[in-house]
Amino acid sequence: MLKNILNLGDAALYCDFGNEINKEINTNVISFFKTIQEQNIKGITNLAPSYNKLIISFDLDLINFS
C-alpha cells in the first residue's frame, strides 16, 4: 500500500511504500509501476522502481506535481 507521495526536487515524485523490504511491498511497487507505465502519461520521462519506493520523473513543460 502506498504510504506517501513527496516532491523530489521540482521534476520528480517519490512514492513511498514503507520502510520494510518484503515481497508484498515490492509487489505493490511493481504493480503501481506497471499501471503508470501502461497509462502512457504524456510528460513522464522516467519511472525508477526499487524494493519499496518508486521515483517518477517528469517534464515540467508538459506536466507538474498536481
Secondary structure, 3 states (H helix, E strand, C coil): CCCEEEECCCCEEEEECCCCCCHHHHHHHHHHHHHHHHHCCCCEEEEEECCCEEEEEECCCCCCCC
